[in-house]
Every structure is written in structure tokens, then in C-alpha cells.
């Protein structure tokens, strides 16, 4: 089974299907729940999922949560500025967050949520909470039988975004996810495969950039890209080369991304000048990480086409081949989103970005180290 959970071109709540599936599976879990999450905010959906997990723990389900420390920057700098798990931060980090707030769009909202539910969940004897660095993964694994993964964080604002999540009970995919926890690279070559970036002293491997470049290089007819954040130079060059050899390349990008907007504009402008690429600016924030090649092969998951995702961070994508119904579902949703977007017909529309800001955003990604 493989099911696309996010169809949101025509609705204001693009994350409802994904969040509903997660809450249903939490309620049905009997033995174990594994979650790896980047942003988890203490807002409506953050507390709904947290409350459902606490109820599962109370009935005896073992829960293991992997949470990225780096996401605290965004949890404390955007929206209600309340992480679900209120990990203490140093004085230097607090100063960094205050600087970061000045560089991000003003998204501040007030609400009555606090950290009490996160504290209760983290302290439950059936729950383990593991903090990690340089990961950007988003998945849920229920009873080692059902996986939900993609690009949606646990926060309310994703309801107004373009995103993709998938659900599967494919045994090979489930086995790969279990292996990743043991630092084993996933098996390649199946119709439904996991493609992973793993970082560590014993094993560091970045499969995703090689998969992306291979797919672009092998494209015969078309490449559809719907991506939150761009900027990896090798991937950008490969897309331009594909367009110059006659492949139809269509890129959807956000009119105003929540972060990295200047670098996005610099990248799509470079593509526009270098090759006959069709660009569409979407009215909603694209948080998707999806590429559809020749209307046959889909790569989707947590990895952006940025330096950070391609070469620095742990990421998890799903590669879908020889599944015509799945490819058609992704194509239909992509085209629905394109139909409500603005086509770029001249370079002038791509000039409204800060050159220094774009350079700084690229430098920031390049300097991330172990």
C-alpha cells in the first residue's frame, strides 16, 4: 500500500489528511511508535499529537521520539515561539535566536499554549526522547508496520502550505527504516525505496544528491520540481543542462518563502537566464520536497535541493518507480498547484531579492559542519 496524504491545491487545510492519519494511527497503535521530527511546535496540532501520544503511553505503548536541536531556532523565532519540548538553551543561543528573529518574516502569533504537555510526555516512563543534530527528517513508524513520512512538521501553519506526505506498509520500506536506526544504508533498486543521508563517525553517506543527479541526468521528457528551498550549485547546473538538451523542466517556487527566500530567487533567476525552464511562483508557501521525472518516477520526502539537505543534513526520501497510480496522483496535484500559480514571463519578476542576503544564506548553508 502507498497512499498520498496531502492534496491541498483547492483547500485551505493542506495538512488535514496527514495529521488525521497520524492521529488515527496513534490511537490504533498497540506496541510501539517511533517519531523523528524537525519542528514540533506547542500549538493546536502539536498539543493534539502530544496528547494522543500521552494517551498511548498510558495504555502501555512504547514511544521513542527523535528530535533535532537545530529546529529550536525556528521554534523559538517563528509563530508563537514555543517549542513543544522546552529544552533549555544557553545565553549565547538565546542571543542568536534574537538575531535570527530580525532576519525572518514577522509571523508572530499569540496563543494560550504552554510547555506542560511536552514536559509530561517527555517524563513518562514509556517515552524516550533523543536529541540529535543536523537532521531534517520527518517520519512516524507505528508498530513497525505502517510508516507516514514526507515534509510536514508538527505545527499548525502547515495547514496553509503546499506539502506532501505518504503512507505505506511496504515491508521493504519498513525494514529500511529499522536499519537506518542501526546505521545501515537502505537497499536500493526496489519499486519503493528509501533514499537516505546518514551522518556519523562510523558511517557518513549522502545518497540523496546522487539519486537526484541520476534522475535529472536520465530524464527523457520532463522534470517537475516543487521545492521549498533551492541553491545546491550542482543540482541547479544539472537542471539547466537537462533543459538545454530538450527536457521540459518546470519549477514551482514560493512567492515568499519563510526562510531562504533571497537564495531561492537568486537560484531561479540563474536558471531562467541559463536555460529554457518554465518557472511558476505559487501563492502559498511551498514546503514540498518533490521531483517527478518523465511522469513515471517520484522522489519525495524531507530533502530540499539546497546545500544543507544535499550535503550536510541527515534526510530521508522515498523513491517511487513503476507505480503508475502514485505517479499520476503526484502529477495531478502538481498540475493543480501550477494552475493557481503565476507563470514567470520575464526576468524583472525575479529581481526583487537581496543580493547580500542571498550570498549570506548560501554561506550559512556551506559552513554547517560536524
C-alpha positions in Angstrom: 0.0 0.0 0.0 1.2 3.5 -0.9 -1.1 6.5 -0.3 -0.6 10.2 -0.9 -1.9 12.0 2.1 -1.7 15.7 1.1 -3.9 17.1 -1.6 -4.3 20.8 -0.9 -4.4 23.0 -4.1 -8.1 23.6 -3.6 -8.4 23.6 0.1 -7.2 25.9 2.9 -6.0 23.0 5.0 -3.3 21.1 3.2 -2.2 19.1 6.2 -5.5 17.7 7.4 -5.2 14.3 5.7 -1.7 13.8 7.0 -2.5 14.9 10.6 -5.7 12.9 10.6 -3.8 9.8 9.5 -1.2 10.3 12.2 -3.8 10.8 15.0 -5.7 7.7 13.8 -2.5 5.5 13.8 -1.5 6.8 17.3 -4.9 5.8 18.6 -4.7 2.3 17.0 -1.0 1.6 18.0 -0.6 -1.3 20.3 3.1 -1.8 20.8 5.4 0.9 19.6 5.5 4.4 18.0 8.7 5.9 16.6 8.8 9.6 15.6 11.6 11.6 14.1 10.7 15.3 13.8 12.4 18.5 13.0 10.0 21.3 14.1 7.4 20.4 16.8 5.6 23.5 18.0 3.4 23.8 21.1 0.3 24.9 19.1 -3.0 23.3 18.3 -1.8 20.3 16.3 1.4 20.0 18.4 -0.6 19.5 21.5 -3.2 17.3 19.8 -0.5 14.9 18.7 1.3 15.2 22.1 -2.0 14.4 23.9 -2.7 11.4 21.7 0.9 10.1 22.3 0.5 10.6 26.1 -2.7 8.5 26.0 -0.9 5.8 24.0 1.8 5.7 26.6 -0.7 5.4 29.4 -2.1 2.3 27.7 1.4 0.8 27.5 2.7 1.7 24.0 6.4 2.3 23.9 7.2 5.6 22.3 10.6 6.7 21.0 11.0 10.3 19.8 14.0 11.7 18.0 14.1 15.5 17.9 16.6 17.8 16.2 18.2 20.5 18.4 18.7 22.9 15.5 15.0 23.3 15.0 14.8 25.1 18.3 16.0 28.2 16.3 12.7 28.2 14.3 10.5 27.0 17.2 11.7 30.0 19.3 11.9 32.5 16.5 8.7 32.0 14.4 4.9 31.8 15.1 4.1 31.5 18.8 7.9 31.0 19.6 7.0 27.9 21.8 8.7 24.6 21.2 6.7 21.6 22.3 9.7 20.2 24.1 11.1 23.2 26.0 14.7 22.2 26.0 16.9 24.8 27.9 19.2 26.9 25.7 22.3 28.8 26.6 22.6 32.6 26.9 24.6 32.5 23.6 21.8 30.6 21.9 19.2 33.0 23.1 21.2 35.9 21.7 21.5 34.0 18.4 17.7 33.4 18.3 17.1 37.1 18.9 19.3 37.9 15.9 17.5 35.3 13.8 14.1 36.8 14.6 15.2 40.0 12.9 16.1 38.2 9.7 12.9 36.2 9.4 9.5 37.4 8.2 7.2 38.6 11.0 5.0 35.6 11.7 4.4 36.2 15.4 1.1 35.0 16.9 -0.2 34.9 20.4 -1.9 32.0 22.0 -2.5 30.3 25.3 -0.4 27.2 24.8 2.5 26.3 27.1 5.0 23.5 27.6 3.2 21.5 30.2 2.1 18.7 27.9 5.5 18.4 26.3 7.0 18.1 29.8 4.5 15.4 30.8 5.1 13.4 27.6 8.9 13.6 27.9 8.9 12.4 31.5 6.5 9.5 31.0 8.2 6.1 31.8 7.0 4.6 28.4 8.6 7.5 26.5 12.2 8.1 25.4 13.3 11.4 23.9 16.6 11.5 22.0 18.1 14.9 20.9 20.2 14.9 17.7 21.9 17.5 15.5 21.9 18.2 11.7 18.9 16.1 10.9 15.9 17.3 9.0 13.8 14.1 8.9 10.1 13.8 9.4 8.5 10.4 9.9 6.2 8.3 12.1 6.5 4.5 12.4 3.6 2.6 14.0 4.0 -0.9 15.4 6.8 -1.4 12.9 4.1 -1.9 10.3 3.0 1.5 9.0 5.1 4.5 8.0 4.0 8.1 7.4 6.7 10.3 6.1 7.3 13.4 4.0 7.8 17.1 4.5 5.2 18.2 7.1 6.5 19.3 10.6 4.2 19.2 13.6 2.9 22.8 13.6 -0.4 24.4 12.6 1.0 26.7 9.8 1.5 23.7 7.6 -2.3 23.7 7.1 -1.8 26.6 4.8 1.3 25.3 2.9 1.9 23.1 -0.1 3.4 19.8 1.2 3.5 16.1 0.5 3.2 13.1 2.9 2.9 9.5 2.1 1.7 6.4 4.0 2.9 2.9 3.3 3.0 -0.5 4.9 5.6 -1.9 2.4 7.7 -4.4 4.2 10.9 -3.4 2.4 10.5 0.2 3.3 9.7 -0.6 7.0 12.8 -2.8 7.2 14.9 0.0 5.7 13.7 2.4 8.4 14.6 -0.1 11.1 18.0 -0.5 9.6 18.6 3.3 9.5 18.3 3.3 13.3 21.1 0.8 13.3 23.1 3.0 10.9 22.6 0.7 7.9 22.1 2.3 4.5 18.8 1.4 2.8 18.6 -1.1 0.0 18.2 0.4 -3.5 16.5 -0.9 -6.6 13.0 -1.7 -5.5 9.9 -0.1 -6.9 9.5 1.7 -3.5 12.9 2.5 -1.9 14.2 4.7 0.9 17.0 7.1 -0.1 18.9 8.4 2.9 21.6 10.8 4.1 23.3 9.5 7.2 26.0 11.3 9.2 28.3 9.9 11.8 31.8 8.9 12.7 31.2 5.2 11.8 29.1 5.9 8.7 28.5 9.0 6.7 26.8 8.6 3.4 24.8 11.1 1.3 22.6 9.0 -1.1 20.1 11.7 -2.0 22.2 14.1 -4.0 23.4 11.1 -6.1 19.9 10.0 -6.7 18.7 13.5 -7.6 21.6 13.9 -10.1 21.0 10.5 -11.6 17.3 11.2 -12.1 17.9 14.6 -13.7 20.6 13.2 -15.9 18.4 10.3 -17.1 15.3 12.3 -17.7 14.0 11.9 -21.3 10.9 14.1 -21.5 10.1 16.1 -18.4 11.1 17.1 -14.9 8.6 18.6 -12.5 10.2 20.2 -9.4 8.2 21.5 -6.4 10.7 22.6 -3.8 10.8 24.7 -0.6 14.5 25.7 -0.7 16.9 25.7 -3.6 20.6 26.5 -4.1 22.8 23.5 -4.5 25.0 24.5 -7.4 25.5 21.0 -8.9 21.7 20.3 -8.9 21.0 23.8 -10.3 23.5 23.2 -13.1 22.0 19.7 -13.8 18.5 21.1 -14.2 19.8 23.7 -16.6 21.7 21.1 -18.7 18.6 18.9 -18.8 16.5 21.9 -20.2 19.1 22.7 -22.8 19.1 19.1 -24.1 15.3 19.4 -24.6 13.8 18.1 -21.4 10.8 20.1 -20.3 11.7 21.4 -16.8 9.0 23.0 -14.7 9.8 24.5 -11.3 7.3 25.7 -8.7 8.7 28.0 -6.1 7.2 30.2 -3.3 6.3 33.8 -4.0 7.6 34.4 -0.4 9.4 31.6 1.4 9.5 31.7 5.1 13.4 31.3 5.1 16.0 31.4 2.3 13.7 33.4 0.0 16.6 35.5 -1.4 18.6 32.4 -2.2 15.6 30.9 -3.9 15.1 33.9 -6.1 18.8 34.0 -7.0 18.7 30.3 -8.0 15.6 30.5 -10.1 16.9 33.7 -11.8 20.1 31.9 -12.7 18.1 29.0 -14.1 15.8 31.4 -16.1 18.9 33.1 -17.6 20.7 29.9 -18.4 18.1 27.6 -19.9 14.5 27.4 -21.2 12.9 26.5 -17.9 9.3 27.1 -17.0 9.0 28.9 -13.6 5.8 29.3 -11.6 5.5 31.4 -8.5 3.0 29.9 -6.0 0.6 32.0 -3.9 1.0 29.6 -0.9 4.3 28.8 0.8 5.8 25.7 -0.8 7.2 23.4 1.9 7.2 20.4 -0.5 10.3 18.5 -1.5 9.2 16.6 -4.6 10.6 15.8 -8.0 8.6 13.9 -10.7 10.6 12.7 -13.7 9.1 11.6 -17.0 5.7 11.3 -15.3 7.0 7.9 -14.0 9.4 8.3 -11.1 8.8 10.3 -7.9 11.3 11.4 -5.3 9.7 13.0 -2.2 10.5 13.3 1.4 12.4 15.7 3.7 15.3 16.8 1.4 15.3 20.2 -0.3 17.5 21.0 -3.3 19.8 23.0 -1.0 23.4 22.6 0.1 22.2 21.8 3.6 19.9 19.0 2.5 22.0 17.6 -0.2 25.4 17.6 1.6 25.1 18.5 5.3 22.0 17.1 7.0 20.5 13.7 7.6 17.5 13.4 5.4 15.0 10.7 4.3 13.3 10.5 0.9 11.1 7.9 -0.8 11.8 6.9 -4.4 8.7 5.7 -6.2 9.1 3.8 -9.5 6.8 1.6 -11.6 3.7 2.7 -9.6 1.6 4.5 -12.3 -1.2 5.4 -10.0 1.1 7.0 -7.5 3.0 8.9 -10.2 -0.4 10.1 -11.6 -1.5 11.3 -8.2 1.6 13.4 -7.7 1.3 14.8 -11.3 -2.3 15.7 -10.8 -1.6 17.5 -7.6 1.4 19.3 -9.1 -0.6 20.4 -12.0 -3.5 21.6 -9.8 -0.9 23.7 -7.8 0.6 25.0 -11.0 -2.8 26.1 -12.3 -3.3 28.6 -9.5 0.3 29.9 -9.7 1.8 32.8 -11.6 4.0 32.0 -14.6 7.2 34.0 -14.8 7.5 35.6 -18.2 10.4 38.0 -17.7 13.5 38.4 -15.6 12.1 41.5 -14.0 9.8 39.4 -11.8 12.9 37.7 -10.3 14.9 40.8 -9.3 13.2 41.6 -6.0 15.7 39.9 -3.7 18.6 41.0 -1.7 22.0 40.1 -3.2 23.8 40.2 0.1 21.1 38.3 1.8 21.2 35.5 -0.8 25.0 35.3 -0.5 24.7 35.1 3.3 22.1 32.4 3.1 24.3 30.3 0.8 27.4 30.9 3.0 25.4 29.9 6.1 24.5 26.5 4.4 28.0 26.0 3.2 29.6 26.5 6.6 27.5 23.9 8.5 29.9 21.3 9.8 30.1 18.4 12.2 
